[in-house]
């Protein structure tokens, strides 16, 4: 391994300030993109999607829980699966305390195509308390492009509510979803970074959080999503 040059504190500070200017450029660009994202046109949701939850049937409007905005994490869990997607699980682990999202009049929920009974035991295993609904039997996953003839794909969609009218405002897929993995943000500020350069695929090290000490744990590359699409 080629280690960085060892320098004095003053030399490090000069190099750090030079990099800071580039980081500021990225921050400004990110703010500009966020503003453009908020200004995107939106599409009214006209289909009456029906979901299954722990308390029974509900609509997309019901999922808002009375708030103005809804964030849907499209979790890859197909009918018949016994476990979920490791990558989706790592994003679910990164969600954190929902009270901070609720405080901005926004609800967070996960949606999968599998029947509720398929993934409820896995949810309990992972210890997640966020809402997780089934879209089984509806066109929801297909309409929002996370289910196709190639299988399941990860994604996040945002919706806005005006009274009883619901609008689709945004969706993000593929590597764009990395922004929802908080651990990457922390790893990116370290010297070793993500440590994925020597891997055949960047997801080869991913595990469910209770499987890192298991030699026989399957990895994301052996799971259900189309790796080609993830890398697009």
C-alpha angles and dihedrals in degrees: 000000000000106000122207118263114276110233141163121281091254093052090048090050092053091050091046092052091050091053090045090064090057091046090053090053090054091048092052091047090050090052091051092050091048090054091050089048091054089050094054116121115253136221124225114237105232101169118093099230116191121208134186121231137167089273097046136262121357141170130234087258090054090055090066088069088213095305124123098238137043129196115198120197107204099218115198105237115134125196109279096023116135096199134024133242114291092218093050088046092054089052090049089051088053096055095089127178111002094202089083091056093044089053088066093053091258132127126208124206139159122228128195133178094229119096114268093249091058097062103027093088090049091050089053091048091053092046094231120160100181117111112274119184136186122234091188112152095016134097093238098109092043095047092051092046101243095114123051140144086285093059133248128347132189124247148141126229130190127211134188129206131211106182105305094339116102125201132193108226107168147358131187129193144170118019090350086079091069088089088073094058102086094187090066090058090055095043090050092065093055128089094244093043118187094338092218101122094097095046123099088228128013090237095056092101096049118116138166106269092252095050106061091102094049116097092199096051112131118235133223092261088066093049132086111279128098104254092197091062092047090056096046 
